[in-house]
């Protein structure tokens, strides 16, 4: 956070030329990169555009992952190969989009556009659907486990933050998955190594999760999980070993 605060370029737009100049003078006291002056509407639109751009690109990766599931293709290998093209840079699929920016800002743009932001809205809905799709897939794996073992499995949601190596739960797709599984009556526990306790979730340590769970659903690619030996069924939405 501190690095980006100091080193990222800044788009600064005030309600008047004088306001913009005052804001630029303030940012000059600590920002080491360039300051780009504009008007307030353009600056606000720039912020929404940046996050909508990322949301659209993530939606493409998430859609690919669902297509590859149906076609029995390894999406991680596919993306790695496609990205060898010099003008292709497909992002990593996930269980959905979270955070206080990318999952939220496109809706401001969609609302303001009055029906014209069709691609942005489709991407936003697609990323929300990926989370629902993930829940359905996990529930199916749990049902298959029950049919074979004649008991309900314990499902470990591996990672609850909205991004890797963070304890930030805002708008987290992993949280939505945890709560959806719990609402279905499934036996679910959470593993979030960046949190020691949370009143809303049954948190367990990743160090002894093998002794607790039957199904391990990797939702966030935390460094803590890399190289973790798992004794059970693995459902991987984050490409843990990719």
Rosetta blueprint (number, residue, H / E / L):
1 X L
2 X H
3 X H
4 X H
5 X H
6 X H
7 X H
8 X L
9 X L
10 X E
11 X E
12 X E
13 X E
14 X E
15 X L
16 X L
17 X H
18 X H
19 X H
20 X H
21 X H
22 X H
23 X H
24 X H
25 X H
26 X H
27 X H
28 X L
29 X L
30 X L
31 X L
32 X L
33 X L
34 X L
35 X E
36 X E
37 X E
38 X E
39 X E
40 X H
41 X H
42 X H
43 X H
44 X H
45 X H
46 X H
47 X H
48 X H
49 X H
50 X H
51 X H
52 X H
53 X H
54 X H
55 X H
56 X H
57 X H
58 X H
59 X H
60 X H
61 X H
62 X H
63 X H
64 X H
65 X H
66 X H
67 X H
68 X H
69 X H
70 X H
71 X H
72 X L
73 X L
74 X L
75 X H
76 X H
77 X H
78 X H
79 X H
80 X H
81 X H
82 X H
83 X L
84 X L
85 X L
86 X L
87 X L
88 X L
89 X L
90 X L
91 X L
92 X L
93 X L
94 X L
95 X L
96 X L
97 X L
98 X L
99 X L
100 X L
101 X L
102 X H
103 X H
104 X H
105 X H
106 X H
107 X H
108 X H
109 X H
110 X H
111 X H
112 X H
113 X H
114 X L
115 X L
116 X L
117 X L
118 X H
119 X H
120 X H
121 X H
122 X H
123 X H
124 X H
125 X H
126 X H
127 X H
128 X H
129 X H
130 X H
131 X H
132 X H
133 X H
134 X H
135 X H
136 X H
137 X H
138 X H
139 X H
140 X H
141 X H
142 X H
143 X H
144 X H
145 X H
146 X H
147 X H
148 X H
149 X H
150 X L
151 X L
152 X L
153 X L
154 X E
155 X E
156 X E
157 X E
158 X E
159 X L
160 X L
161 X L
162 X L
163 X L
164 X L
165 X L
166 X L
167 X L
168 X L
169 X L
170 X L
171 X L
172 X L
173 X H
174 X H
175 X H
176 X H
177 X H
178 X H
179 X H
180 X H
181 X H
182 X H
183 X H
184 X L
185 X L
186 X L
187 X E
188 X E
189 X E
190 X E
191 X E
192 X L
193 X L
194 X L
195 X L
196 X L
197 X L
198 X L
199 X L
200 X L
201 X L
202 X L
203 X E
204 X L
205 X L
206 X L
207 X L
208 X L
209 X H
210 X H
211 X H
212 X L
213 X L
214 X L
215 X E
216 X E
217 X E
218 X E
219 X L
220 X L
221 X L
222 X L
223 X H
224 X H
225 X H
226 X L
227 X L
228 X L
229 X L
230 X L
231 X L
232 X L
233 X E
234 X E
235 X E
236 X E
237 X L
238 X L
239 X L
240 X L
241 X L
242 X L
